[in-house]
Amino acid sequence: MNHATLIEQDRRQLHPLHHPSRIKNAAMVEKGDGVWLYTTDGKKILDAMASLWNVNIGYGNRELPQVAYEQMLDIAYNSGFAGMSNPASARLADKLAGFFRPNMNFTYFTAGGSEASDSSFKTAIFYWHQLGKSSKTKIISRLNGYHGMTLAATSATGMSKFHTMFGGVLDGFVHVPDPNPYRYSGERREGETVAQAAARALEETILREGADTVAAFIAEPVQGAGGLVLPDAGYFDLVADICKKHEVLLIVDEVICGFGRTGEWFGSDVYGIQPDIMQFAKGVTSGYMPLGGIQVTDAIRDVILDAPEEQSWMHGYTYSGHAAACAVGIANIDIIERDGLLENSRRMGARLLTGLQSLVAEFPNIDNARGVGLMAGIDVVANKNSREGDAETAAKISDAALNMGLRARPLGAAIAFAPPLCISAEEVDTVINTMGDAITQASA
């Protein structure tokens, strides 16, 4: 079918984050190779967002489809509910045992990150219930944090645009300020760092709600969709102490940061986070198959396994432990390690950050270049002194860049970059040069 026919067919479906005005000129992607996308109307686009932060090994890999094909010839899927399993999910769980932290050897698989969030919340509540503290059911998360699109995950997400039109935040979900060193939204006392102020806000919220009612605190190592926010130095050390002091489980959301995105296997490795529950998705298969999950500490595992049968951990999804997806996950991790993509993420991330800093120096409305690994961002501002964000111009810059063959992602007044980990130095330079042209055009 020709491009026009495909676009017309596409208009008849309901897209994620839907408004009709945003799909009039959709990029109809039919092929990918490395960091490049090719559309049905002949365009070539450098995807500096790895789709949704997740195509870590790059497009067009031939090994993962072969792995999926061979697994499907044997068994594509069978139920992972009690009494059933498959070799691929058992092998991936074994590969992940201790992979994140030595005391985390118990994995539960989902089909994606939103399901992983719900699984984390339910597991935290289950854990405290089994310990005789059934009043601990509340979940604290951060403003501008993003944790998914199911109803509970949406409530944990700290951006009102995601839940205002769906009835607001569910009871039991509470938000605190994020540790944004560039634009902190909470109260900051004299002499406090942003990290100290944000950690204090967390503790004050726990005390206000009642520590005996709070099950867990969830946070991304680096906030992605909420504006590419790197935490102020020392923040997670303070958070860990507060959570331990008040018997609140710490959930780290590695869905975006995991599997090489930050230049380490996990964002927690960058910031020294030692959580009780870790959730993952996206990069575990580089988007070639849907897969997510959670890992829990051995202490939480023991509580789950020791529960009486009438109080079983009654939680599950149809596609938990999907055989083909798990087989792809195993091969994907091997490819990341074999091809040195963690090292490339660090090297190319440093080059990308240097380039973004040059844009800050060149343009009066570009500020706050920041990044870790291949996860970086800039802010579009009306004035560098006031740091007032300019979301309208950020959207114009992103649109101009896309017309020039570069896909970046506007996040309010920020523009984010998270290309595949296989990106080359030449391609990084293309990102910077194209962004410079796009800023010039949109600002004019």
QUISUL-V858407 format. One record per residue. RES is the residue in one small letter. SS is DSSP state (2 for helix, 1 for strand, 0 for the rest). PSI is psi in whole degrees, -180 to 180 (* if undefined). D_LAST is the distance of its C-alpha to the last C-alpha in whole Angstrom. Layout:
RES	SS	PSI	D_LAST
RES	SS	PSI	D_LAST
//
This chain:
m	0	149	38
n	0	170	35
h	2	-45	32
a	2	-40	32
t	2	-43	35
l	2	-41	34
i	2	-41	31
e	2	-42	33
q	2	-40	36
d	2	-34	33
r	0	-16	32
r	0	1	36
q	0	161	36
l	0	116	35
h	0	158	32
p	0	149	32
l	0	54	29
h	0	131	29
h	0	132	27
p	2	-29	27
s	2	-18	24
r	2	0	23
i	0	13	25
k	0	-35	25
n	0	54	23
a	0	143	25
a	0	111	25
m	0	92	29
v	1	127	30
e	1	-10	33
k	1	152	34
g	1	151	32
d	1	112	33
g	1	-115	33
v	0	6	29
w	1	143	28
l	1	147	28
y	1	131	29
t	1	166	28
t	0	-13	31
d	0	20	28
g	0	12	28
k	0	152	25
k	1	123	25
i	1	128	23
l	1	114	24
d	1	95	25
a	0	16	24
m	0	5	25
a	2	46	29
s	2	-96	29
l	2	59	29
w	2	9	30
n	0	-15	33
v	0	71	33
n	0	-40	35
i	0	-5	36
g	0	165	34
y	1	157	34
g	0	13	37
n	0	138	40
r	0	-15	43
e	2	-45	45
l	2	-42	45
p	2	-36	45
q	2	-41	48
v	2	-45	49
a	2	-42	49
y	2	-47	51
e	2	-37	54
q	2	-40	54
m	2	-31	53
l	2	-33	56
d	2	-66	58
i	2	115	57
a	0	-40	53
y	0	141	54
n	0	158	57
s	0	139	57
g	0	10	57
f	0	165	58
a	0	130	62
g	0	-4	64
m	0	151	62
s	0	-169	59
n	0	155	58
p	2	-37	58
a	2	-44	54
s	2	-36	54
a	2	-40	56
r	2	-41	55
l	2	-41	52
a	2	-40	53
d	2	-38	55
k	2	-35	52
l	2	-14	50
a	0	117	53
g	0	-1	53
f	0	-39	49
f	0	-54	47
r	0	146	50
p	0	-29	54
n	0	16	55
m	0	100	53
n	0	11	55
f	1	117	54
t	1	138	52
y	1	128	51
f	1	145	49
t	1	-175	47
a	0	-8	44
g	0	-176	41
g	2	-37	39
s	2	-44	40
e	2	-35	44
a	2	-41	44
s	2	-50	42
d	2	-39	45
s	2	-40	48
s	2	-47	47
f	2	-46	47
k	2	-37	50
t	2	-40	52
a	2	-45	51
i	2	-42	53
f	2	-44	56
y	2	-51	56
w	2	-35	57
h	2	-42	59
q	2	-25	61
l	0	10	62
g	0	18	63
k	0	62	60
s	0	-10	59
s	0	-12	57
k	0	91	54
t	0	-10	52
k	1	149	48
i	1	125	45
i	1	133	43
s	1	-175	39
r	1	147	36
l	0	137	33
n	0	4	30
g	0	154	33
y	0	129	33
h	0	10	36
g	0	-173	36
m	0	-4	37
t	0	170	40
l	2	-43	41
a	2	-43	43
a	2	-36	40
t	2	-39	37
s	2	-34	39
a	2	-28	39
t	0	128	35
g	0	40	33
m	0	117	31
s	2	-28	31
k	2	-20	29
f	2	-20	32
h	0	-9	35
t	2	-43	34
m	2	6	35
f	2	27	38
g	0	5	40
g	0	-167	39
v	0	136	40
l	0	152	44
d	0	141	46
g	0	-2	47
f	1	130	43
v	1	141	42
h	1	145	38
v	1	161	38
p	0	147	35
d	0	157	33
p	0	56	33
n	1	108	30
p	0	-17	30
y	0	-38	26
r	0	74	26
y	0	132	30
s	0	-11	31
g	0	-174	34
e	0	132	37
r	0	116	37
r	0	160	40
e	0	129	40
g	0	-7	41
e	0	141	40
t	0	166	37
v	2	-40	35
a	2	-44	37
q	2	-41	40
a	2	-44	39
a	2	-39	38
a	2	-40	41
r	2	-40	43
a	2	-38	41
l	2	-48	43
e	2	-40	46
e	2	-35	46
t	2	-42	45
i	2	-44	48
l	2	-39	50
r	2	-44	49
e	2	-27	49
g	0	114	53
a	2	-27	53
d	2	-1	56
t	2	-8	53
v	1	121	50
a	1	-42	50
a	1	158	47
f	1	129	44
i	1	139	41
a	1	145	38
e	1	142	36
p	0	-48	36
v	1	126	32
q	1	125	31
g	0	-81	29
a	0	-20	27
g	0	15	27
g	0	17	24
l	0	67	26
v	1	117	28
l	1	135	30
p	1	147	33
d	0	147	34
a	0	132	37
g	0	-3	40
y	2	-50	39
f	2	-25	41
d	2	-43	44
l	2	-42	44
v	2	-43	44
a	2	-43	47
d	2	-42	49
i	2	-45	48
c	2	-43	49
k	2	-42	52
k	2	-39	53
h	0	12	53
e	0	55	54
v	0	125	50
l	1	142	49
l	1	118	46
i	1	125	44
v	1	127	42
d	1	101	39
e	0	16	39
v	0	-46	37
i	0	-40	34
c	0	-17	35
g	0	162	38
f	0	48	39
g	0	-11	37
r	0	-37	34
t	0	7	34
g	0	-8	36
e	0	171	39
w	0	-38	41
f	0	154	40
g	2	-31	38
s	2	-28	41
d	2	-30	42
v	2	-38	39
y	2	7	40
g	0	35	43
i	0	134	44
q	0	85	47
p	0	173	47
d	0	-33	50
i	1	135	48
m	1	134	45
q	1	145	43
f	1	165	41
a	0	-144	40
k	2	-92	37
g	2	-12	37
v	2	-27	41
t	0	6	41
s	0	29	38
g	0	1	37
y	0	-23	40
m	0	149	42
p	0	126	42
l	0	140	43
g	1	-172	43
g	1	-179	46
i	1	153	47
q	1	144	49
v	1	159	51
t	0	161	54
d	2	-31	57
a	2	-43	58
i	2	-41	56
r	2	-46	58
d	2	-37	61
v	2	-41	61
i	2	-46	60
l	2	-27	62
d	2	-3	65
a	0	142	64
p	0	154	67
e	2	-36	67
e	2	-9	67
q	2	35	64
s	0	155	62
w	0	81	58
m	0	83	58
h	0	138	54
g	0	158	53
y	0	154	51
t	0	-44	52
y	0	20	50
s	0	123	51
g	0	30	51
h	0	125	51
a	2	-49	52
a	2	-40	50
a	2	-42	47
c	2	-38	49
a	2	-41	50
v	2	-38	46
g	2	-43	46
i	2	-50	48
a	2	-37	47
n	2	-44	43
i	2	-40	45
d	2	-41	47
i	2	-43	44
i	2	-42	41
e	2	-47	44
r	2	-41	45
d	0	7	42
g	0	38	41
l	2	-22	38
l	2	-46	38
e	2	-42	38
n	2	-36	35
s	2	-41	33
r	2	-47	34
r	2	-48	33
m	2	-28	30
g	2	-40	29
a	2	-39	29
r	2	-41	27
l	2	-44	24
l	2	-41	24
t	2	-41	24
g	2	-41	21
l	2	-36	19
q	2	-33	21
s	2	-32	19
l	2	-37	16
v	2	-41	17
a	2	-29	18
e	2	-37	14
f	0	134	12
p	0	-17	12
n	0	13	11
i	1	130	14
d	1	168	17
n	1	52	21
a	1	130	21
r	1	159	25
g	1	161	27
v	0	124	31
g	0	-144	32
l	0	57	29
m	0	103	28
a	1	163	25
g	1	165	22
i	1	160	19
d	1	140	17
v	1	122	14
v	1	155	15
a	1	-32	14
n	1	129	16
k	0	-27	18
n	0	-45	21
s	0	-22	21
r	0	22	20
e	1	122	19
g	1	149	17
d	0	84	14
a	2	-34	16
e	2	-45	13
t	2	-35	10
a	2	-42	13
a	2	-40	14
k	2	-41	11
i	2	-45	10
s	2	-41	14
d	2	-42	14
a	2	-41	12
a	2	-41	14
l	2	-41	17
n	2	-26	16
m	0	0	16
g	0	24	19
l	1	128	19
r	1	112	20
a	0	176	19
r	1	121	20
p	1	132	18
l	1	82	21
g	0	-125	20
a	0	-1	17
a	1	158	19
i	1	127	18
a	1	153	21
f	1	128	23
a	0	68	26
p	0	166	27
p	0	148	31
l	0	-9	33
c	0	5	34
i	0	145	30
s	0	169	30
a	2	-41	29
e	2	-40	27
e	2	-35	26
v	2	-43	25
d	2	-34	23
t	2	-41	21
v	2	-49	20
i	2	-46	18
n	2	-41	17
t	2	-40	15
m	2	-39	14
g	2	-44	12
d	2	-41	11
a	2	-40	10
i	2	-44	8
t	2	-46	6
q	2	-49	5
a	2	-37	5
s	2	-30	4
a	0	*	0
//
